[in-house]
Each structure stands twice: as C-alpha cells, then as structure tokens.
Amino acid sequence: MNAPPISSALSNSSLLDKDQQHLIHPLHHTAGHSAGRVWVGGEGSHLIDADGNRIIDGLSCLWNVSAGHGRKELAEAAFKQMNELAFSSSYAGGSNLPAIELAQRLSGITYPSINHFYFTSGGGESTDSNFKLARSYWKACGKPEKTKVISRIWGYHGVTFAAMCATGISGYWPAFEPRIPGFSHIPSPDPYHYPMPEDGSSQGIAAANELEKEILKQGADTVAMFIAEPVQGAGGVIVPQDDYFIRIREICDQYDVLMVSDEVITGFGRTGKMFGLEHYGVEPDLIQFAKSITSGSLPLGGIGVSDKVSEVLSNSEKPWMHAYTYSGHPTTCAVALATLDIIQGEDLPGQAATKGEAMLQKYKEALESHPHVGNIRGKGMMHGIEIVKDKSTKEWFEPEFGLGGKLTKALMDNGLYTRVRSEVICSAPPLTTDEATIDQMVDIVHKSVTQVLGA
C-alpha cells in the first residue's frame, strides 16, 4: 500500500520518525541520527530546519555550497537547460553544448598543463576514474606493473570501494575489509604533529621524503600514482609546509609516478586561490574536482588530465573502457557554467583569502589561550581548531570521553552546523559569508568549547 505524501508542515521530530522508517543515510547510524535536523530551506549562510530554526551553515553543508544557499541563478540555469535538453548521452559518438563549453572553460582556469576533462557525478567517482586512467596510461606506456597507489594518513578521497582504500581515515575501513591490495599510506605532513627533524632541517622536506621511502619500499616500477589534497579537509584541515609539495613534485618526477591533486574541497576558491596547489607553485599530472563546481546544487565532479597523459589516451587505437551514464550531463554542466560565473564574477577566491585570514585571526584571539585548544590553523576559508587533553604533550582525549559527539551537539544547540573530526572542529562556511556571521561563528565555537571543556 502506498503511503500518503509527507506534509512539509510537520515538525522536525515527526519528520525524523518517518525518515527512520525508510531512509538509509550516508554514514548511517540510527542512534546518532535520533537528534538530527530535517532541513527545509537555505538562505545565504544559513540552513532552516522544519521547526523554523535558522542555523549557521559552518561547513557549507559538506564543503560544497561555496556560493551560499538560495542562488536563483543556478535554479534558472537548470530550468533553462532542462527545457532545451535535460539529458543526452556523452558516450563517444555523442556530446552536448554545456559539456563542451564547460571543458573549454575549465581549461582556461586550471593549471596550464591541464586541458582535458572527464566528468563524473561526484568526488568518489572522480577518484576511481583517476585510478583507472593511471593504470591505462601506464599500460599504454609499456609499464603494466605500475598499478599501486600511495596516499596519506588523514587523507580523504571518497568512500566508493576503491576510493575508500586510498582514504587514510581508518574508521572507514573495518566494516568493508579486506581492502583492495596495492594501496598504502604515508604520514600526513601535519606541522602540529609531524616530528621536527633532529638535525634542524626542514620539517616539510622530511615529511615529503616519506613518499620517497614508500616508493622505494613498494618498488618504483610498481607505483602508478601519489594522490593528495593540497589542504587535507575532512581529515582535520591540515595545511602543509610551504616546501612540502615542491619536494613531492620532485620525487614524483624522479621515480616516474603520476602526481594527483585531489581538489574536491580545495578547488574553485576555497583556499584563496582557484586551485589549491597554486599556493605552492607546482602543477600536478591529474586533478579531481567536485563539490563547489556547482556550489552543491547538483551532483557533478570530474578529473582534469595533463597534456602528456591525454596525448597517450588520445593516440590509443582502443577505446578507454570507462564510463558513467551521467558523465557530461547537460543540465549539471549548465549549472556548473552558471556557478563559474558567480565564482569569477564575485571573486570568491579573493573573498576566501581576505575573509579567511581575518577569520583565522579571530579564532586565535578567541580560543588560543584556552587550556585545551592545542592548534588553530587554516588556509583561505577553511579552518581547523584542534582540541587536546594536554597542550604540553599534544595528547588527545580518550575515545571514551566522546569529545566529537559532545562538541557537535553543543555547536548545533548554540546555532552552528559543522562537523568535528574526533578532536578537530572543522570550519568552512560559504565564501560569501558576511563579517557579522563570521563573528557569530567564532563566538559560538568559543562558547561551545567552554561548555564542553570548561573555561
């Protein structure tokens, strides 16, 4: 028997009851969902729940609503395209105008050597696409043994099965073991935790040299690619040292390993540059993107391919047997073009740089003296506030203390939605967020930390 339609006038609690009868969520956890919110609206930097509460969106939902909620330009772009051509296949032999225009436009704003693009429905699909592209590239180059992937602890690259194997957050693994062979992880360059070299040399170079050690351990003739976020996002907003990626590029070149930049969070202005590796003056061989390319309004991701890799792909006599039904979806591509108009027209990267630096200083002024705030860090409009049990040792609270859950609840109760990586409060509001809302966020974080851990 079919259920009657659900009324939008129902309360948050009654809607959650209906939700739990039928809906399975990402990171599904029945107990953890019991105090959830049902969102019914969004305006600028705020979400509105079914009870009419306005909550600051402190993480751009999932790092993706960079242009803010309620952008009518994006709805209008989708409406216009759906009236003309909602969908068509982009398998070889078919194409559409928005997909062609989007690829051309991305060529003009990404790294100079990245000029060819394959579209997906999101970040996890983009990660898997790069794995398959790297394998097919090395086969075409006569090096079929180069299949292994090296990534980093605390790196996040999605949780489709192959992407999960690259993701370096161990909590995602146990329910799905055994993982696919051929994936390994090196330590994060985290300036707060990575040990300083005893000889006084560069911490960033030492952290980058972990890659060389792992390549030699695995065998350079078996390693296809190294994948890294310019700033590690879901792993706790970890900003690398300025010399880290310069050395990473040298190592990848020396051992003939593809360097892949995961720009799913950092792409399209979040760090204060259009793309994250621009801060460090290096170019990758492959990139992957999603999230902010449509400001979260429709699912779209993709990979960008360097000229040296795309040339091998284009010259192959055999088809590249990788495909998604929705690759090059005309409606999502049309919305992405409208989003790029906003990103460039309103200079969202510039806004992120200016506001982000001011926000970082405000977090430090409000929280640095707290006995349990160990480290405050950020790049552009993404920040991490790391909570420790002991500042002198940088020791974390025991898992039994439930710090992440307590902080998440306090933040939400005080009017701020965001995510907490166990001991790190992540902060990444829309790039359009105004100063008054930024000040509110800082106040709420300070208040919540005090409520959970004392003054």
Secondary structure as UniProt FT lines:
FT   TURN            8..9
FT   HELIX           12..22
FT   TURN            26..27
FT   HELIX           30..33
FT   TURN            34..35
FT   STRAND          39..44
FT   STRAND          46..49
FT   TURN            50..51
FT   STRAND          54..57
FT   TURN            58..59
FT   HELIX           60..63
FT   TURN            66..67
FT   HELIX           72..85
FT   TURN            92..93
FT   HELIX           97..109
FT   TURN            112..113
FT   STRAND          114..120
FT   HELIX           123..140
FT   TURN            141..142
FT   TURN            144..145
FT   STRAND          148..152
FT   TURN            153..154
FT   HELIX           161..166
FT   HELIX           170..172
FT   HELIX           174..176
FT   TURN            181..182
FT   STRAND          183..186
FT   TURN            191..193
FT   TURN            198..199
FT   HELIX           203..218
FT   HELIX           220..222
FT   STRAND          223..228
FT   TURN            234..236
FT   TURN            242..243
FT   HELIX           244..254
FT   TURN            255..256
FT   STRAND          258..262
FT   TURN            264..271
FT   HELIX           276..280
FT   STRAND          286..289
FT   HELIX           291..294
FT   TURN            295..296
FT   STRAND          301..306
FT   HELIX           307..314
FT   TURN            325..328
FT   HELIX           330..345
FT   TURN            346..347
FT   HELIX           348..367
FT   TURN            368..369
FT   TURN            371..372
FT   STRAND          373..378
FT   STRAND          383..387
FT   TURN            391..394
FT   HELIX           399..401
FT   HELIX           403..413
FT   TURN            414..415
FT   STRAND          416..417
FT   STRAND          420..421
FT   TURN            422..423
FT   STRAND          424..427
FT   TURN            431..432
FT   HELIX           435..453
//
